[in-house]
Amino acid sequence: MSTTLTIPKLEMGMTEGTLVEWLVEDGVQVAEGDPIYTLETGKAAQEIAAPASGTLRQSAAAGEEYDVGTEIGTID
C-alpha cells in the first residue's frame, strides 16, 4: 500500500512551503522516521520525516514552492 507525501501545515496561517531539498534520492528505501526532505516556511526550515517505510518516489522538484496539501511523492 502506498503512502502519499504532501506538504504539511507546520504552523498556524501557513498556506505554502518551499521544498528546499530531498535528503534521500528517488527510488531509495526509507524507514519510518527517517528525514526525507527539508521544508522551509516563512519562519524556518525543518526536516520532514518519512511517515512510513518503503521506497521513496519523488513527484515534485526541490527548490519550488508548493501549497499545503500538494502531493510531492509517495512511499511504496
MARLUMDREN-817182 format. One line per field, with one value per residue (C-alpha): residue number from 1; x, y, z. Coordinates in nm, 2 decimals. Layout:
N
nr: c(NUM_...)
u: c(X_...)
v: c(Y_...)
w: c(Z_...)
//
This chain:
76
nr: c(1_2_3_4_5_6_7_8_9_10_11_12_13_14_15_16_17_18_19_20_21_22_23_24_25_26_27_28_29_30_31_32_33_34_35_36_37_38_39_40_41_42_43_44_45_46_47_48_49_50_51_52_53_54_55_56_57_58_59_60_61_62_63_64_65_66_67_68_69_70_71_72_73_74_75_76)
u: c(0.00_0.12_0.16_0.11_0.35_0.21_0.33_0.23_0.09_0.36_0.22_-0.10_-0.17_0.08_-0.05_0.26_0.62_0.93_1.07_1.43_1.59_1.53_1.76_1.70_1.73_1.43_1.39_1.58_1.44_1.35_1.24_0.96_1.11_1.40_1.44_1.35_1.32_1.37_1.07_1.11_0.83_0.83_0.99_1.23_1.35_1.26_1.35_1.04_1.04_0.91_0.56_0.61_0.88_0.92_1.06_1.06_0.91_0.95_0.70_0.80_1.11_1.33_1.36_1.00_0.72_0.40_0.07_-0.01_-0.16_0.01_0.13_0.51_0.57_0.48_0.63_0.55)
v: c(0.00_0.35_0.64_0.98_1.26_1.61_1.95_1.96_2.26_2.32_2.65_2.85_3.05_2.85_2.82_2.71_2.60_2.56_2.21_2.31_1.97_1.60_1.43_1.09_1.01_0.89_0.51_0.46_0.26_0.47_0.37_0.54_0.84_0.89_1.25_1.26_1.63_1.98_2.22_2.59_2.82_3.19_3.14_2.84_2.53_2.19_1.83_1.62_1.25_0.96_0.87_0.50_0.26_0.17_0.30_0.68_0.80_1.18_1.37_1.73_1.92_2.07_2.44_2.50_2.65_2.43_2.49_2.30_1.96_1.94_1.58_1.57_1.20_0.86_0.58_0.24)
w: c(0.00_-0.09_0.15_-0.01_0.08_0.09_0.20_0.57_0.76_1.02_1.17_1.20_0.89_0.68_0.32_0.13_0.18_-0.02_-0.08_-0.02_-0.09_-0.10_0.16_0.00_-0.37_-0.57_-0.56_-0.23_0.06_0.37_0.72_0.91_1.09_0.86_0.75_0.37_0.28_0.41_0.41_0.45_0.57_0.63_0.97_0.95_0.77_0.91_0.81_0.75_0.84_0.65_0.77_0.66_0.55_0.18_-0.14_-0.19_-0.52_-0.57_-0.79_-0.70_-0.77_-0.50_-0.49_-0.57_-0.36_-0.31_-0.14_0.18_0.09_-0.25_-0.33_-0.36_-0.37_-0.23_-0.03_-0.18)
//
